[in-house]
Every structure is written in C-alpha cells, then in structure tokens.
Amino acid sequence: MQRRIIATGFLFLAVGLGTAGKRPVCISPPEAPKQIGTKQCVTAKVLAVNQAPGGVTSLAFCAESKSCPFSVVVLPADLEYVGDVSELVGRTIEFRGKIKESEGRAQIVLRDADQMHGDFPKTPLAPTEFDVEKRGKFGAGTFHAAKAKKASRKAPVSTQTTFDIENPED
C-alpha cells in the first residue's frame, strides 16, 4: 500500500515538473481569427511599425497590412508601459493577450511590455515623474526642493491715509 502511494506521488511530481517549465503553444497570425475572444499567444515576424494620425501605433506582419488577418496595436496612453516598439522590426515576437475583433481582423492590444516575448532588446520605460518644464535644481534621478524666500529687510510702507475732519475738501 505504501509503495503504491509513493509511486503515485512520484508520478504526479514527474508530470508536474514536466509541464511546469513549458510555455503555452503559440499560434500563427492566420489562425488568430479563429481564436477571437480567447487569451492566446501569437508568434509573428514584425515587418513594419506604423503610427496613425491619432497616435495609435500598429505592428504589421504582412506586406499588405490591410489584408493581414492579425494585427497588434499600442494605444498612445500605453506607449510608456510598452516601450519603443520600433526596435521590433525584423524580429519574431510572441504576443500574449486577449484576441479581439477590430475592423474584421483579429487584434491584440499591447498594454504592457510583459505581453511580448522573444529575442529583442528590452527597452527601458520612459520616466513618469520627470518633467522638463519644471524649473529648479533637480534632474531625472535627484530632487532638490526650491529654497524658501527670505523675508525682505525693507521697512513696511504705511497704507493708512489721514483726513482733516474740520476741512474735508483738503
């Protein structure tokens, strides 16, 4: 009886270790429209990165982007979390996320750099707390508060006026 329990334990351990390090199987862009509404991994080679007038960045995987069955987009608000996607051109990348339908095509919206996997340089994210327009003695990594203004040493000017009650016209 004990041997059976130990053997069963080793079997579960072996099965668990065998599947723990494996990544989910990725699909190709032509298979993506069949998976709309599910979370998937899509592997594709980025041929071009285009930016629309509204600021939306799209990644093209086909020579004719309008006829491509799959696309990946980055919204302007998410660019600081995704990073510089122009460095992905010519690289094969795994994109993970929920596949949605947009303009009759399957699409993944990138909101974070963690949705991309592959052989590409990880670009540092843009600093969110640094403002070039602020004046003062500070940089991107340090901050020095502005010094308090010193009190003026000039004598205060009196703003009171006097009136002569007996002769109000003066």
C-alpha positions as CSV (number, residue, x, y, z in Angstrom):
1,M,0.0,0.0,0.0
2,Q,2.8,2.4,0.9
3,R,4.6,1.6,-2.3
4,R,1.5,2.5,-4.3
5,I,1.2,5.9,-2.5
6,I,4.9,6.7,-3.1
7,A,4.7,5.6,-6.7
8,T,1.6,7.8,-7.3
9,G,3.4,10.7,-5.6
10,F,6.4,10.4,-7.9
11,L,4.1,10.2,-10.9
12,F,2.3,13.4,-10.0
13,L,5.7,15.1,-9.3
14,A,7.1,14.0,-12.6
15,V,4.1,15.2,-14.5
16,G,4.1,18.5,-12.6
17,L,7.8,19.1,-13.3
18,G,7.4,18.1,-16.9
19,T,4.7,20.7,-17.7
20,A,5.8,23.5,-15.3
21,G,8.6,24.9,-17.5
22,K,6.7,24.7,-20.8
23,R,5.3,27.8,-22.4
24,P,1.9,27.7,-24.0
25,V,1.8,26.8,-27.7
26,C,1.7,29.9,-29.8
27,I,-0.5,30.2,-32.9
28,S,0.3,31.9,-36.2
29,P,-1.4,35.0,-37.5
30,P,-3.7,33.2,-40.0
31,E,-5.1,31.1,-37.1
32,A,-5.8,34.1,-34.9
33,P,-9.3,35.0,-36.3
34,K,-10.5,31.5,-35.2
35,Q,-9.5,32.4,-31.6
36,I,-11.3,35.7,-31.2
37,G,-12.4,36.1,-27.6
38,T,-9.7,33.9,-26.0
39,K,-6.3,34.6,-24.5
40,Q,-3.7,33.4,-26.8
41,C,0.0,33.6,-27.7
42,V,0.6,34.6,-31.4
43,T,4.0,34.3,-32.9
44,A,4.8,36.6,-35.8
45,K,7.6,38.4,-37.5
46,V,7.3,42.2,-37.4
47,L,7.7,43.7,-40.8
48,A,6.8,47.3,-40.1
49,V,5.7,49.7,-37.3
50,N,3.2,52.3,-38.4
51,Q,1.8,55.3,-36.4
52,A,-1.7,56.6,-37.2
53,P,-2.5,60.3,-37.0
54,G,-4.3,59.7,-33.7
55,G,-1.2,58.4,-32.1
56,V,-2.1,54.7,-32.3
57,T,0.9,52.5,-33.2
58,S,0.3,49.4,-35.2
59,L,2.6,46.5,-35.9
60,A,2.4,45.0,-39.4
61,F,3.0,41.3,-40.1
62,C,2.1,41.2,-43.8
63,A,3.4,43.0,-46.8
64,E,-0.1,44.3,-47.4
65,S,-1.3,45.3,-43.9
66,K,-5.0,45.8,-44.9
67,S,-5.2,42.1,-46.0
68,C,-3.4,40.7,-42.9
69,P,-5.7,38.6,-40.7
70,F,-4.0,39.7,-37.5
71,S,-2.7,43.0,-36.0
72,V,-1.1,44.3,-32.8
73,V,-1.7,47.9,-31.7
74,V,-0.4,50.1,-28.9
75,L,-2.6,53.0,-27.7
76,P,-0.9,56.3,-27.1
77,A,-1.5,56.1,-23.3
78,D,0.2,52.7,-23.2
79,L,3.4,53.6,-25.1
80,E,5.2,54.5,-21.8
81,Y,4.5,51.0,-20.4
82,V,5.2,49.1,-23.6
83,G,8.4,50.9,-24.7
84,D,9.9,51.6,-28.1
85,V,8.3,49.1,-30.4
86,S,10.2,50.4,-33.5
87,E,13.1,48.2,-32.4
88,L,10.9,45.1,-33.1
89,V,11.1,45.4,-36.9
90,G,12.6,42.2,-38.4
91,R,12.2,40.2,-35.2
92,T,10.0,37.2,-34.5
93,I,8.0,38.0,-31.3
94,E,5.4,36.2,-29.2
95,F,2.5,38.4,-28.4
96,R,0.2,37.4,-25.5
97,G,-3.2,38.7,-24.7
98,K,-6.9,38.5,-25.4
99,I,-7.7,38.4,-29.1
100,K,-10.4,40.9,-30.1
101,E,-12.1,41.7,-33.4
102,S,-11.4,45.1,-34.9
103,E,-12.3,46.1,-38.5
104,G,-12.9,42.4,-39.4
105,R,-9.4,41.3,-38.2
106,A,-8.1,39.7,-35.1
107,Q,-6.2,42.1,-32.9
108,I,-4.2,42.1,-29.6
109,V,-3.9,45.4,-27.8
110,L,-0.5,45.8,-26.1
111,R,-0.8,47.5,-22.7
112,D,2.5,46.3,-21.1
113,A,5.9,45.1,-22.2
114,D,5.3,41.8,-20.4
115,Q,2.9,40.8,-23.2
116,M,5.9,40.4,-25.6
117,H,8.5,37.6,-25.5
118,G,11.3,36.8,-27.9
119,D,14.8,37.8,-28.9
120,F,14.7,41.6,-28.7
121,P,16.4,44.2,-26.6
122,K,14.3,45.2,-23.6
123,T,13.9,49.0,-23.8
124,P,13.8,51.0,-20.6
125,L,10.4,52.5,-19.9
126,A,10.1,56.3,-20.0
127,P,10.3,58.0,-16.7
128,T,6.9,59.1,-15.5
129,E,7.9,61.6,-12.8
130,F,10.4,63.8,-14.7
131,D,9.1,67.0,-16.2
132,V,11.4,69.1,-18.3
133,E,9.2,72.2,-17.9
134,K,9.7,72.3,-14.1
135,R,12.3,74.8,-13.0
136,G,14.7,74.2,-10.2
137,K,17.8,72.3,-9.3
138,F,16.9,68.7,-9.9
139,G,17.3,66.1,-12.6
140,A,15.8,62.8,-13.5
141,G,17.4,61.0,-10.6
142,T,17.6,63.6,-7.9
143,F,15.4,66.3,-6.5
144,H,16.3,69.4,-4.6
145,A,13.4,71.4,-3.3
146,A,13.4,75.1,-4.0
147,K,14.7,77.3,-1.2
148,A,12.3,79.3,0.8
149,K,12.3,83.1,0.0
150,K,13.9,85.2,2.6
151,A,11.9,88.0,4.3
152,S,12.5,91.5,2.9
153,R,14.5,93.9,5.1
154,K,12.8,97.0,3.8
155,A,10.6,99.0,6.2
156,P,6.9,98.4,5.5
157,V,5.1,101.2,3.8
158,S,2.1,102.6,5.6
159,T,-1.1,102.4,3.6
160,Q,-3.3,104.4,6.0
161,T,-4.5,107.9,4.9
162,T,-5.5,110.7,7.2
163,F,-8.4,113.1,6.8
164,D,-8.9,116.5,8.3
165,I,-12.3,116.5,9.8
166,E,-12.7,120.3,10.1
167,N,-11.8,120.9,6.4
168,P,-13.0,117.9,4.3
169,E,-12.0,119.4,1.0
170,D,-8.3,119.3,1.7
